[in-house]
Amino acid sequence: MSKQVIDEQTVLYEKIGQQFKQRGEELEDKKEALKDEYKDKVLDLEMEIKSIRMNILELKKEQRIKLKELDESMKSELELYHFQTKIWREANNGRAFL
């Protein structure tokens, strides 16, 4: 092979090497951009999950409060029922104290 052919091939290989290097750098930049993008998306999803968990905890808290109120209401109704039953029994026995 002549020196000119070798020099041309060397230049060609250097150009190809530069193209591969440039493409590799572009792909690396794209990879970093995607990592950042998905990192942001993951953080957004984590924040949304935390928000949903907080909403669930708040709903559970409200549910406990409502159940407690319902329990107290049912106790009051039960006491009223027992009182009314007692009055009815005493009235039927002729010992109404009204």
N, CA, C and O atoms as a Tinker XYZ file with bonds, in Angstrom:
   392  protein
     1  N      0.835000   -1.169000    0.000000    73     2
     2  CA     0.000000    0.000000    0.000000    64     1     3
     3  C      0.887000    1.242000    0.000000    63     2     4     5
     4  O      1.953000    1.300000    0.611000    81     3
     5  N      0.388000    2.191000   -0.701000    73     3     6
     6  CA     1.174000    3.417000   -0.772000    64     5     7
     7  C      0.911000    4.274000    0.447000    63     6     8     9
     8  O     -0.088000    4.112000    1.148000    81     7
     9  N      1.811000    5.164000    0.674000    73     7    10
    10  CA     1.699000    6.066000    1.829000    64     9    11
    11  C      0.449000    6.913000    1.728000    63    10    12    13
    12  O     -0.177000    7.201000    2.748000    81    11
    13  N      0.065000    7.320000    0.532000    73    11    14
    14  CA    -1.115000    8.159000    0.332000    64    13    15
    15  C     -2.377000    7.387000    0.730000    63    14    16    17
    16  O     -3.246000    7.948000    1.397000    81    15
    17  N     -2.496000    6.131000    0.341000    73    15    18
    18  CA    -3.659000    5.301000    0.680000    64    17    19
    19  C     -3.721000    5.123000    2.191000    63    18    20    21
    20  O     -4.794000    5.218000    2.787000    81    19
    21  N     -2.589000    4.869000    2.801000    73    19    22
    22  CA    -2.535000    4.697000    4.253000    64    21    23
    23  C     -2.957000    5.988000    4.944000    63    22    24    25
    24  O     -3.717000    5.961000    5.912000    81    23
    25  N     -2.462000    7.118000    4.443000    73    23    26
    26  CA    -2.839000    8.416000    5.026000    64    25    27
    27  C     -4.332000    8.682000    4.863000    63    26    28    29
    28  O     -4.980000    9.181000    5.783000    81    27
    29  N     -4.884000    8.347000    3.683000    73    27    30
    30  CA    -6.319000    8.538000    3.451000    64    29    31
    31  C     -7.134000    7.650000    4.389000    63    30    32    33
    32  O     -8.126000    8.103000    4.960000    81    31
    33  N     -6.730000    6.401000    4.551000    73    31    34
    34  CA    -7.437000    5.489000    5.455000    64    33    35
    35  C     -7.318000    5.967000    6.902000    63    34    36    37
    36  O     -8.277000    5.881000    7.669000    81    35
    37  N     -6.162000    6.462000    7.263000    73    35    38
    38  CA    -5.960000    6.980000    8.617000    64    37    39
    39  C     -6.895000    8.152000    8.868000    63    38    40    41
    40  O     -7.542000    8.225000    9.912000    81    39
    41  N     -6.964000    9.072000    7.904000    73    39    42
    42  CA    -7.857000   10.229000    8.031000    64    41    43
    43  C     -9.300000    9.753000    8.112000    63    42    44    45
    44  O    -10.074000   10.242000    8.935000    81    43
    45  N     -9.663000    8.794000    7.255000    73    43    46
    46  CA   -11.026000    8.250000    7.256000    64    45    47
    47  C    -11.346000    7.615000    8.612000    63    46    48    49
    48  O    -12.408000    7.865000    9.183000    81    47
    49  N    -10.429000    6.800000    9.123000    73    47    50
    50  CA   -10.640000    6.158000   10.427000    64    49    51
    51  C    -10.725000    7.199000   11.545000    63    50    52    53
    52  O    -11.510000    7.039000   12.480000    81    51
    53  N     -9.935000    8.248000   11.456000    73    51    54
    54  CA   -10.008000    9.312000   12.460000    64    53    55
    55  C    -11.354000   10.012000   12.411000    63    54    56    57
    56  O    -11.937000   10.325000   13.449000    81    55
    57  N    -11.856000   10.262000   11.181000    73    55    58
    58  CA   -13.182000   10.878000   11.034000    64    57    59
    59  C    -14.259000    9.964000   11.614000    63    58    60    61
    60  O    -15.151000   10.412000   12.336000    81    59
    61  N    -14.161000    8.689000   11.288000    73    59    62
    62  CA   -15.140000    7.724000   11.817000    64    61    63
    63  C    -15.040000    7.675000   13.344000    63    62    64    65
    64  O    -16.055000    7.645000   14.040000    81    63
    65  N    -13.822000    7.668000   13.848000    73    63    66
    66  CA   -13.614000    7.672000   15.300000    64    65    67
    67  C    -14.219000    8.911000   15.938000    63    66    68    69
    68  O    -14.849000    8.817000   16.992000    81    67
    69  N    -14.037000   10.075000   15.316000    73    67    70
    70  CA   -14.621000   11.319000   15.828000    64    69    71
    71  C    -16.147000   11.253000   15.807000    63    70    72    73
    72  O    -16.809000   11.707000   16.740000    81    71
    73  N    -16.702000   10.677000   14.723000    73    71    74
    74  CA   -18.160000   10.545000   14.633000    64    73    75
    75  C    -18.690000    9.635000   15.743000    63    74    76    77
    76  O    -19.701000    9.936000   16.379000    81    75
    77  N    -17.994000    8.521000   15.965000    73    75    78
    78  CA   -18.409000    7.622000   17.043000    64    77    79
    79  C    -18.294000    8.316000   18.396000    63    78    80    81
    80  O    -19.174000    8.177000   19.246000    81    79
    81  N    -17.225000    9.053000   18.592000    73    79    82
    82  CA   -17.024000    9.768000   19.850000    64    81    83
    83  C    -18.118000   10.815000   20.033000    63    82    84    85
    84  O    -18.677000   10.944000   21.122000    81    83
    85  N    -18.427000   11.562000   18.975000    73    83    86
    86  CA   -19.471000   12.588000   19.050000    64    85    87
    87  C    -20.826000   11.945000   19.328000    63    86    88    89
    88  O    -21.590000   12.425000   20.165000    81    87
    89  N    -21.116000   10.854000   18.620000    73    87    90
    90  CA   -22.395000   10.158000   18.830000    64    89    91
    91  C    -22.472000    9.602000   20.253000    63    90    92    93
    92  O    -23.524000    9.649000   20.889000    81    91
    93  N    -21.361000    9.081000   20.738000    73    91    94
    94  CA   -21.323000    8.586000   22.116000    64    93    95
    95  C    -21.593000    9.689000   23.113000    63    94    96    97
    96  O    -22.312000    9.482000   24.091000    81    95
    97  N    -21.018000   10.873000   22.876000    73    95    98
    98  CA   -21.258000   12.010000   23.767000    64    97    99
    99  C    -22.713000   12.451000   23.704000    63    98   100   101
   100  O    -23.312000   12.776000   24.730000    81    99
   101  N    -23.290000   12.462000   22.489000    73    99   102
   102  CA   -24.711000   12.820000   22.338000    64   101   103
   103  C    -25.595000   11.840000   23.098000    63   102   104   105
   104  O    -26.528000   12.238000   23.796000    81   103
   105  N    -25.289000   10.560000   22.953000    73   103   106
   106  CA   -26.076000    9.535000   23.653000    64   105   107
   107  C    -25.917000    9.651000   25.168000    63   106   108   109
   108  O    -26.870000    9.441000   25.917000    81   107
   109  N    -24.727000    9.981000   25.603000    73   107   110
   110  CA   -24.490000   10.156000   27.044000    64   109   111
   111  C    -25.288000   11.351000   27.567000    63   110   112   113
   112  O    -25.886000   11.286000   28.641000    81   111
   113  N    -25.292000   12.449000   26.794000    73   111   114
   114  CA   -26.085000   13.621000   27.181000    64   113   115
   115  C    -27.572000   13.286000   27.223000    63   114   116   117
   116  O    -28.293000   13.686000   28.138000    81   115
   117  N    -28.014000   12.540000   26.205000    73   115   118
   118  CA   -29.431000   12.135000   26.154000    64   117   119
   119  C    -29.767000   11.250000   27.350000    63   118   120   121
   120  O    -30.833000   11.377000   27.953000    81   119
   121  N    -28.845000   10.354000   27.680000    73   119   122
   122  CA   -29.044000    9.456000   28.830000    64   121   123
   123  C    -29.185000   10.266000   30.116000    63   122   124   125
   124  O    -30.071000    9.997000   30.928000    81   123
   125  N    -28.320000   11.247000   30.299000    73   123   126
   126  CA   -28.381000   12.089000   31.501000    64   125   127
   127  C    -29.682000   12.881000   31.542000    63   126   128   129
   128  O    -30.294000   13.025000   32.601000    81   127
   129  N    -30.107000   13.397000   30.377000    73   127   130
   130  CA   -31.364000   14.152000   30.314000    64   129   131
   131  C    -32.544000   13.259000   30.682000    63   130   132   133
   132  O    -33.443000   13.668000   31.417000    81   131
   133  N    -32.528000   12.037000   30.164000    73   131   134
   134  CA   -33.608000   11.095000   30.492000    64   133   135
   135  C    -33.587000   10.727000   31.969000    63   134   136   137
   136  O    -34.636000   10.610000   32.603000    81   135
   137  N    -32.386000   10.545000   32.513000    73   135   138
   138  CA   -32.284000   10.239000   33.945000    64   137   139
   139  C    -32.889000   11.370000   34.765000    63   138   140   141
   140  O    -33.634000   11.126000   35.714000    81   139
   141  N    -32.566000   12.613000   34.398000    73   139   142
   142  CA   -33.121000   13.760000   35.115000    64   141   143
   143  C    -34.630000   13.832000   34.960000    63   142   144   145
   144  O    -35.353000   14.095000   35.921000    81   143
   145  N    -35.105000   13.593000   33.724000    73   143   146
   146  CA   -36.541000   13.648000   33.467000    64   145   147
   147  C    -37.275000   12.594000   34.293000    63   146   148   149
   148  O    -38.278000   12.887000   34.944000    81   147
   149  N    -36.765000   11.370000   34.259000    73   147   150
   150  CA   -37.429000   10.305000   35.006000    64   149   151
   151  C    -37.259000   10.477000   36.503000    63   150   152   153
   152  O    -38.124000   10.073000   37.281000    81   151
   153  N    -36.154000   11.072000   36.908000    73   151   154
   154  CA   -35.963000   11.361000   38.329000    64   153   155
   155  C    -37.045000   12.328000   38.795000    63   154   156   157
   156  O    -37.624000   12.155000   39.867000    81   155
   157  N    -37.313000   13.354000   37.975000    73   155   158
   158  CA   -38.368000   14.303000   38.302000    64   157   159
   159  C    -39.732000   13.625000   38.329000    63   158   160   161
   160  O    -40.552000   13.894000   39.207000    81   159
   161  N    -39.967000   12.743000   37.362000    73   159   162
   162  CA   -41.249000   12.030000   37.331000    64   161   163
   163  C    -41.403000   11.128000   38.553000    63   162   164   165
   164  O    -42.482000   11.042000   39.139000    81   163
   165  N    -40.326000   10.463000   38.928000    73   163   166
   166  CA   -40.360000    9.593000   40.108000    64   165   167
   167  C    -40.643000   10.431000   41.360000    63   166   168   169
   168  O    -41.440000   10.030000   42.209000    81   167
   169  N    -39.997000   11.580000   41.472000    73   167   170
   170  CA   -40.244000   12.453000   42.620000    64   169   171
   171  C    -41.683000   12.924000   42.640000    63   170   172   173
   172  O    -42.308000   12.970000   43.700000    81   171
   173  N    -42.222000   13.280000   41.462000    73   171   174
   174  CA   -43.629000   13.691000   41.382000    64   173   175
   175  C    -44.546000   12.568000   41.835000    63   174   176   177
   176  O    -45.498000   12.800000   42.580000    81   175
   177  N    -44.262000   11.352000   41.386000    73   175   178
   178  CA   -45.088000   10.212000   41.780000    64   177   179
   179  C    -44.968000    9.927000   43.273000    63   178   180   181
   180  O    -45.958000    9.592000   43.923000    81   179
   181  N    -43.768000   10.059000   43.814000    73   179   182
   182  CA   -43.590000    9.850000   45.251000    64   181   183
   183  C    -44.374000   10.887000   46.046000    63   182   184   185
   184  O    -44.971000   10.568000   47.075000    81   183
   185  N    -44.370000   12.129000   45.566000    73   183   186
   186  CA   -45.140000   13.180000   46.246000    64   185   187
   187  C    -46.635000   12.881000   46.154000    63   186   188   189
   188  O    -47.369000   13.086000   47.120000    81   187
   189  N    -47.083000   12.402000   45.011000    73   187   190
   190  CA   -48.490000   12.063000   44.843000    64   189   191
   191  C    -48.881000   10.912000   45.767000    63   190   192   193
   192  O    -49.963000   10.920000   46.355000    81   191
   193  N    -47.995000    9.925000   45.890000    73   191   194
   194  CA   -48.249000    8.796000   46.790000    64   193   195
   195  C    -48.344000    9.286000   48.233000    63   194   196   197
   196  O    -49.227000    8.862000   48.980000    81   195
   197  N    -47.434000   10.180000   48.625000    73   195   198
   198  CA   -47.488000   10.721000   49.984000    64   197   199
   199  C    -48.777000   11.481000   50.213000    63   198   200   201
   200  O    -49.380000   11.382000   51.281000    81   199
   201  N    -49.205000   12.245000   49.208000    73   199   202
   202  CA   -50.454000   12.999000   49.318000    64   201   203
   203  C    -51.643000   12.049000   49.485000    63   202   204   205
   204  O    -52.529000   12.286000   50.307000    81   203
   205  N    -51.650000   10.983000   48.703000    73   203   206
   206  CA   -52.738000   10.002000   48.802000    64   205   207
   207  C    -52.731000    9.344000   50.180000    63   206   208   209
   208  O    -53.787000    9.148000   50.782000    81   207
   209  N    -51.545000    9.005000   50.679000    73   207   210
   210  CA   -51.460000    8.394000   52.016000    64   209   211
   211  C    -51.965000    9.351000   53.089000    63   210   212   213
   212  O    -52.646000    8.941000   54.029000    81   211
   213  N    -51.625000   10.635000   52.941000    73   211   214
   214  CA   -52.103000   11.623000   53.914000    64   213   215
   215  C    -53.627000   11.730000   53.843000    63   214   216   217
   216  O    -54.292000   11.838000   54.873000    81   215
   217  N    -54.177000   11.701000   52.634000    73   215   218
   218  CA   -55.628000   11.755000   52.474000    64   217   219
   219  C    -56.283000   10.530000   53.106000    63   218   220   221
   220  O    -57.333000   10.638000   53.738000    81   219
   221  N    -55.665000    9.379000   52.934000    73   219   222
   222  CA   -56.200000    8.157000   53.534000    64   221   223
   223  C    -56.186000    8.270000   55.052000    63   222   224   225
   224  O    -57.164000    7.921000   55.713000    81   223
   225  N    -55.083000    8.756000   55.605000    73   223   226
   226  CA   -55.002000    8.921000   57.064000    64   225   227
   227  C    -56.060000    9.907000   57.562000    63   226   228   229
   228  O    -56.683000    9.686000   58.600000    81   227
   229  N    -56.256000   10.988000   56.818000    73   227   230
   230  CA   -57.264000   11.976000   57.206000    64   229   231
   231  C    -58.663000   11.367000   57.148000    63   230   232   233
   232  O    -59.489000   11.608000   58.028000    81   231
   233  N    -58.923000   10.577000   56.103000    73   231   234
   234  CA   -60.229000    9.923000   55.995000    64   233   235
   235  C    -60.443000    8.918000   57.125000    63   234   236   237
   236  O    -61.542000    8.814000   57.669000    81   235
   237  N    -59.390000    8.181000   57.476000    73   235   238
   238  CA   -59.500000    7.233000   58.593000    64   237   239
   239  C    -59.790000    7.972000   59.891000    63   238   240   241
   240  O    -60.598000    7.524000   60.704000    81   239
   241  N    -59.124000    9.108000   60.079000    73   239   242
   242  CA   -59.343000    9.903000   61.277000    64   241   243
   243  C    -60.795000   10.390000   61.328000    63   242   244   245
   244  O    -61.452000   10.301000   62.366000    81   243
   245  N    -61.284000   10.901000   60.202000    73   243   246
   246  CA   -62.676000   11.360000   60.142000    64   245   247
   247  C    -63.632000   10.209000   60.396000    63   246   248   249
   248  O    -64.645000   10.375000   61.077000    81   247
   249  N    -63.311000    9.038000   59.848000    73   247   250
   250  CA   -64.162000    7.871000   60.040000    64   249   251
   251  C    -64.215000    7.473000   61.517000    63   250   252   253
   252  O    -65.280000    7.145000   62.039000    81   251
   253  N    -63.061000    7.503000   62.184000    73   251   254
   254  CA   -63.042000    7.166000   63.615000    64   253   255
   255  C    -63.891000    8.148000   64.412000    63   254   256   257
   256  O    -64.627000    7.754000   65.316000    81   255
   257  N    -63.783000    9.433000   64.068000    73   255   258
   258  CA   -64.566000   10.451000   64.771000    64   257   259
   259  C    -66.056000   10.209000   64.556000    63   258   260   261
   260  O    -66.839000   10.264000   65.505000    81   259
   261  N    -66.452000    9.941000   63.307000    73   259   262
   262  CA   -67.862000    9.697000   63.012000    64   261   263
   263  C    -68.367000    8.435000   63.696000    63   262   264   265
   264  O    -69.493000    8.396000   64.191000    81   263
   265  N    -67.521000    7.396000   63.721000    73   263   266
   266  CA   -67.920000    6.167000   64.405000    64   265   267
   267  C    -68.082000    6.398000   65.908000    63   266   268   269
   268  O    -68.988000    5.850000   66.535000    81   267
   269  N    -67.199000    7.210000   66.474000    73   267   270
   270  CA   -67.303000    7.526000   67.889000    64   269   271
   271  C    -68.593000    8.308000   68.164000    63   270   272   273
   272  O    -69.297000    8.043000   69.139000    81   271
   273  N    -68.888000    9.274000   67.290000    73   271   274
   274  CA   -70.130000   10.051000   67.440000    64   273   275
   275  C    -71.342000    9.141000   67.302000    63   274   276   277
   276  O    -72.305000    9.263000   68.058000    81   275
   277  N    -71.293000    8.223000   66.327000    73   275   278
   278  CA   -72.393000    7.288000   66.127000    64   277   279
   279  C    -72.538000    6.379000   67.346000    63   278   280   281
   280  O    -73.657000    6.093000   67.773000    81   279
   281  N    -71.433000    5.929000   67.901000    73   279   282
   282  CA   -71.454000    5.073000   69.084000    64   281   283
   283  C    -72.099000    5.810000   70.259000    63   282   284   285
   284  O    -72.928000    5.252000   70.978000    81   283
   285  N    -71.709000    7.065000   70.440000    73   283   286
   286  CA   -72.292000    7.859000   71.528000    64   285   287
   287  C    -73.778000    8.091000   71.288000    63   286   288   289
   288  O    -74.573000    8.059000   72.228000    81   287
   289  N    -74.156000    8.321000   70.038000    73   287   290
   290  CA   -75.564000    8.522000   69.698000    64   289   291
   291  C    -76.361000    7.252000   69.959000    63   290   292   293
   292  O    -77.473000    7.299000   70.485000    81   291
   293  N    -75.782000    6.122000   69.587000    73   291   294
   294  CA   -76.468000    4.846000   69.807000    64   293   295
   295  C    -76.611000    4.560000   71.302000    63   294   296   297
   296  O    -77.632000    4.026000   71.736000    81   295
   297  N    -75.603000    4.909000   72.081000    73   295   298
   298  CA   -75.697000    4.719000   73.532000    64   297   299
   299  C    -76.815000    5.579000   74.096000    63   298   300   301
   300  O    -77.583000    5.125000   74.944000    81   299
   301  N    -76.911000    6.821000   73.629000    73   299   302
   302  CA   -77.976000    7.710000   74.094000    64   301   303
   303  C    -79.341000    7.150000   73.724000    63   302   304   305
   304  O    -80.259000    7.155000   74.543000    81   303
   305  N    -79.477000    6.667000   72.498000    73   303   306
   306  CA   -80.752000    6.092000   72.075000    64   305   307
   307  C    -81.084000    4.844000   72.889000    63   306   308   309
   308  O    -82.242000    4.613000   73.236000    81   307
   309  N    -80.077000    4.051000   73.188000    73   307   310
   310  CA   -80.289000    2.842000   73.984000    64   309   311
   311  C    -80.727000    3.203000   75.397000    63   310   312   313
   312  O    -81.633000    2.577000   75.948000    81   311
   313  N    -80.089000    4.207000   75.984000    73   311   314
   314  CA   -80.484000    4.654000   77.315000    64   313   315
   315  C    -81.917000    5.175000   77.297000    63   314   316   317
   316  O    -82.697000    4.893000   78.207000    81   315
   317  N    -82.262000    5.937000   76.257000    73   315   318
   318  CA   -83.632000    6.439000   76.126000    64   317   319
   319  C    -84.610000    5.287000   75.985000    63   318   320   321
   320  O    -85.679000    5.316000   76.594000    81   319
   321  N    -84.276000    4.281000   75.204000    73   319   322
   322  CA   -85.128000    3.111000   75.028000    64   321   323
   323  C    -85.330000    2.394000   76.364000    63   322   324   325
   324  O    -86.453000    2.020000   76.701000    81   323
   325  N    -84.258000    2.201000   77.122000    73   323   326
   326  CA   -84.378000    1.538000   78.429000    64   325   327
   327  C    -85.254000    2.354000   79.371000    63   326   328   329
   328  O    -86.073000    1.802000   80.106000    81   327
   329  N    -85.075000    3.663000   79.344000    73   327   330
   330  CA   -85.889000    4.525000   80.190000    64   329   331
   331  C    -87.362000    4.432000   79.794000    63   330   332   333
   332  O    -88.227000    4.312000   80.662000    81   331
   333  N    -87.655000    4.485000   78.494000    73   331   334
   334  CA   -89.038000    4.383000   78.016000    64   333   335
   335  C    -89.631000    3.020000   78.358000    63   334   336   337
   336  O    -90.803000    2.920000   78.721000    81   335
   337  N    -88.816000    1.971000   78.238000    73   335   338
   338  CA   -89.283000    0.620000   78.566000    64   337   339
   339  C    -89.606000    0.532000   80.051000    63   338   340   341
   340  O    -90.598000   -0.084000   80.441000    81   339
   341  N    -88.775000    1.144000   80.872000    73   339   342
   342  CA   -89.000000    1.131000   82.318000    64   341   343
   343  C    -90.305000    1.845000   82.645000    63   342   344   345
   344  O    -91.094000    1.357000   83.454000    81   343
   345  N    -90.537000    2.996000   82.021000    73   343   346
   346  CA   -91.785000    3.746000   82.260000    64   345   347
   347  C    -92.975000    2.920000   81.799000    63   346   348   349
   348  O    -93.983000    2.844000   82.502000    81   347
   349  N    -92.875000    2.309000   80.644000    73   347   350
   350  CA   -93.980000    1.511000   80.110000    64   349   351
   351  C    -94.301000    0.351000   81.042000    63   350   352   353
   352  O    -95.472000    0.077000   81.307000    81   351
   353  N    -93.268000   -0.339000   81.546000    73   351   354
   354  CA   -93.493000   -1.463000   82.457000    64   353   355
   355  C    -94.158000   -0.995000   83.749000    63   354   356   357
   356  O    -95.091000   -1.628000   84.244000    81   355
   357  N    -93.673000    0.106000   84.282000    73   355   358
   358  CA   -94.253000    0.602000   85.529000    64   357   359
   359  C    -95.678000    1.082000   85.309000    63   358   360   361
   360  O    -96.525000    0.935000   86.190000    81   359
   361  N    -95.954000    1.664000   84.126000    73   359   362
   362  CA   -97.309000    2.109000   83.819000    64   361   363
   363  C    -98.230000    0.900000   83.692000    63   362   364   365
   364  O    -99.383000    0.949000   84.120000    81   363
   365  N    -97.731000   -0.170000   83.114000    73   363   366
   366  CA   -98.546000   -1.366000   82.989000    64   365   367
   367  C    -98.756000   -2.048000   84.311000    63   366   368   369
   368  O    -99.749000   -2.755000   84.486000    81   367
   369  N    -97.859000   -1.861000   85.244000    73   367   370
   370  CA   -98.005000   -2.450000   86.568000    64   369   371
   371  C    -98.794000   -1.554000   87.501000    63   370   372   373
   372  O    -98.973000   -1.886000   88.672000    81   371
   373  N    -99.273000   -0.413000   86.997000    73   371   374
   374  CA  -100.080000    0.488000   87.811000    64   373   375
   375  C    -99.244000    1.348000   88.724000    63   374   376   377
   376  O    -99.779000    1.927000   89.670000    81   375
   377  N    -97.976000    1.453000   88.483000    73   375   378
   378  CA   -97.124000    2.251000   89.343000    64   377   379
   379  C    -96.463000    3.384000   88.573000    63   378   380   381
   380  O    -95.285000    3.685000   88.765000    81   379
   381  N    -97.228000    3.991000   87.717000    73   379   382
   382  CA   -96.656000    5.101000   86.943000    64   381   383
   383  C    -96.344000    6.231000   87.867000    63   382   384   385
   384  O    -97.152000    6.543000   88.742000    81   383
   385  N    -95.234000    6.846000   87.717000    73   383   386
   386  CA   -94.825000    7.918000   88.609000    64   385   387
   387  C    -94.839000    9.265000   87.917000    63   386   388   389
   388  O    -94.149000   10.192000   88.341000    81   387
   389  N    -95.614000    9.378000   86.861000    73   387   390
   390  CA   -95.676000   10.646000   86.141000    64   389   391
   391  C    -96.470000   11.660000   86.821000    63   390   392
   392  O    -96.605000   12.776000   86.320000    81   391
